[in-house]
Amino acid sequence: MADRLYLSVWLRNPEQDKQLFRFERLLRAFPFSKLVKAESVLRVLALNSNEPPLAEHVLAGLPDPEAVVRLAQEFQSPDCAIQLDCFWDLWQYRDDDWSLTPTPVTIYSFGKDFEREDGEAFRLEFGLDTQFLPESNIPGGVRMIQSNIRSLLSLVHDIENRMPLDRRLLWSESGENFAELLQRKLMALAQDVQ
């Protein structure tokens, strides 16, 4: 069963006055899609994710991290969150073939008092975990999924290098450890080959 995949990031010194600066650093690490024709959307949320947005901006072209932060700056409050719906390029299997496709991602920057379960400073929602889990019944799947996994791990590494992390967690909606799930899938594929 497919699950949603997330990356949560906690900072060593989660100072509110540095949150937008660090959000910009995270955005500079993110490999925005060069193939996308759709627009990205920036939303400012207050208190929790159930409230209607305080502001919403449609962004034409590739999101510019500096411009995103400039739009969000007036809402730099401990009880606000910034949500950027954007795209990155991943290999997708459609119509019996693989193609590099703009794939939706949502990036959050949370103020320290914004209501959320785990208290992270940033969260990235990658969509379904099947984009990163190989299947033996899809031709060429292992190689293309390996490329998607390399993209994911490269992003995590770049984020680690750009800010003072306390910890980070790649997790799925069900709470299952994604690394263990991936390892089980790869072991099952290896047994299918033998």
C-alpha positions in Angstrom: 0.0 0.0 0.0 1.4 3.4 -1.0 2.2 5.9 1.8 3.2 9.5 1.7 6.9 10.3 2.3 8.2 13.2 4.4 11.5 14.7 5.5 11.4 16.5 8.9 14.2 18.7 10.0 14.9 20.0 13.5 17.5 22.7 14.1 20.1 22.9 16.8 19.3 26.6 17.6 15.7 27.2 16.4 15.8 31.0 16.8 12.7 32.6 15.3 14.6 35.6 13.9 16.8 33.3 11.8 13.9 31.0 10.5 13.4 32.8 7.2 17.1 33.0 6.6 17.4 29.3 7.1 14.3 28.7 5.0 16.0 30.5 2.1 19.1 28.3 2.6 16.9 25.2 2.4 15.3 26.5 -0.8 18.7 27.2 -2.3 19.5 23.5 -1.7 16.3 22.3 -3.4 16.5 21.2 -7.0 13.4 22.9 -8.5 12.1 21.4 -11.7 13.5 22.8 -14.9 10.8 21.0 -16.9 7.7 22.2 -15.1 5.1 24.3 -16.9 2.8 24.6 -13.8 3.2 27.5 -11.4 4.3 27.2 -7.8 2.2 28.6 -4.9 3.4 30.2 -1.7 0.9 30.2 1.2 1.2 31.8 4.7 -0.6 29.9 7.4 -1.4 31.0 10.9 -1.9 28.9 14.0 -2.4 25.5 12.3 -2.9 23.9 8.9 -6.7 23.9 9.3 -6.9 27.7 9.2 -7.4 29.4 5.8 -4.2 31.0 4.4 -3.4 34.6 5.5 -1.8 35.1 2.1 -1.3 33.3 -1.2 1.0 34.1 -4.0 1.3 32.3 -7.4 4.9 32.2 -8.6 5.6 32.0 -12.3 8.7 30.2 -13.4 11.3 28.7 -11.1 10.8 29.8 -7.5 13.5 32.3 -6.5 14.4 31.7 -2.8 15.1 35.3 -2.2 11.8 36.4 -3.7 9.9 33.7 -1.7 11.4 35.0 1.6 10.7 38.6 0.6 7.0 37.7 0.1 6.9 35.8 3.5 8.8 38.4 5.5 5.9 40.4 6.7 4.4 37.2 8.3 7.5 36.3 10.3 5.7 35.4 13.4 6.2 32.4 15.8 2.6 31.2 15.1 2.9 31.3 11.3 4.1 28.7 8.7 5.2 29.2 5.2 4.0 26.6 2.6 5.6 26.4 -0.8 3.9 24.0 -3.3 6.5 23.4 -6.0 8.0 20.7 -8.2 11.2 18.7 -8.7 12.1 16.3 -11.5 11.8 12.5 -10.8 11.6 9.5 -13.0 8.0 8.3 -13.4 6.7 5.2 -15.1 3.7 6.2 -17.3 2.3 4.8 -20.5 4.8 1.8 -20.5 7.8 4.1 -20.4 10.0 6.0 -18.0 10.3 9.8 -18.3 11.8 12.6 -16.2 8.7 14.3 -14.9 7.9 17.4 -12.8 6.7 16.0 -9.5 4.9 17.9 -6.8 6.6 18.7 -3.4 5.4 20.8 -0.6 8.0 22.6 1.6 7.1 24.0 5.0 8.9 26.4 7.3 7.3 26.4 10.7 7.3 29.2 13.3 8.0 27.8 16.8 4.4 28.2 18.0 2.7 26.9 14.9 0.7 23.9 15.8 2.2 20.6 14.5 2.8 17.2 16.0 6.6 16.8 16.0 7.9 20.4 16.5 10.2 20.3 13.5 11.5 23.6 11.9 11.0 22.4 8.3 9.1 19.6 6.6 9.2 18.4 3.0 6.3 16.3 1.6 7.4 14.3 -1.4 4.2 12.6 -2.3 3.8 8.8 -2.5 6.7 6.6 -1.4 6.3 4.4 -4.5 8.4 7.0 -6.4 11.3 5.7 -4.3 10.5 2.0 -4.0 11.6 -0.4 -6.8 9.1 -2.9 -8.2 10.3 -6.1 -10.0 7.4 -6.1 -12.5 8.3 -2.7 -14.1 11.0 -2.9 -16.7 14.0 -0.7 -15.9 12.4 0.1 -12.6 15.4 -0.5 -10.3 17.7 1.8 -12.2 15.2 4.6 -12.4 14.2 4.3 -8.8 17.9 4.3 -7.8 18.1 7.7 -9.6 15.1 9.0 -7.6 16.7 7.7 -4.4 20.0 9.4 -5.2 18.1 12.7 -5.8 16.4 12.3 -2.4 19.6 11.5 -0.6 21.5 14.3 -2.3 18.8 16.8 -1.2 19.0 15.5 2.4 22.8 15.8 2.3 22.7 19.4 0.8 20.2 20.5 3.5 22.5 19.0 6.2 25.4 21.0 4.8 23.5 24.3 4.7 22.2 24.6 8.3 22.8 23.5 11.9 20.7 20.4 12.2 19.8 18.8 15.5 18.3 15.9 13.6 16.4 14.9 10.5 14.0 12.1 9.8 12.8 10.5 6.6 9.4 9.0 7.5 6.2 7.7 5.9 2.6 8.6 6.8 2.1 5.2 8.4 5.1 5.8 10.7 7.1 3.0 9.1 10.8 3.6 8.9 11.4 4.3 5.2 15.0 3.1 5.2 13.8 -0.3 6.5 11.0 -0.5 4.0 13.4 0.3 1.2 15.9 -2.3 2.4 13.1 -5.0 2.5 12.1 -4.1 -1.1 15.7 -4.3 -2.3 16.2 -7.7 -0.6 12.9 -9.0 -2.1 14.1 -7.9 -5.6 17.5 -9.6 -5.0 15.7 -12.8 -4.2 13.5 -12.5 -7.3 16.6 -12.2 -9.4 18.2 -15.4 -7.9 
